[in-house]
């Protein structure tokens, strides 16, 4: 089962930060350069002593999922948690399907122009040789009429 998380990192407490307590946890509150107020918990070392740093979370969600061979992958997701959960589930599902030998749609093929899928030259060149309404100019090679 895929999971999502926000990695944590430690940074020094900025000057002028006010000490406070949030839900019984010692924290610091400060305003950044844009005026936005942030509140982060204080970092403690293994002995329980304050280190003068704060524990922050990244804004981007990360995904962790397991491949069928047992390899655990960790990849960057999106800022939206739900979108990251869906992407992680999709990647895990595709990995399982590939291991089972099922047909998977190649995403690179989906990005190719539709004209390149046709095998007969008269169908493939139809968009380039025909003129549009007035007969003035043919369509450019990689352009499709809307």
Secondary structure, DSSP 4 states (H G I P E B T S, - for coil): --EEE--EEEEEPPTTPEEEEETTEEEEEEE-TTS-EEEEEEEE-TTS-EEEEEEEE-SS-EEEEE-TTSPEEEEE--SSHHHHHHHHHHHHHHHHHHHHT-----HHHHTS-GGGG--SHHHHTHHHHSB-TTSS-BPPTT----
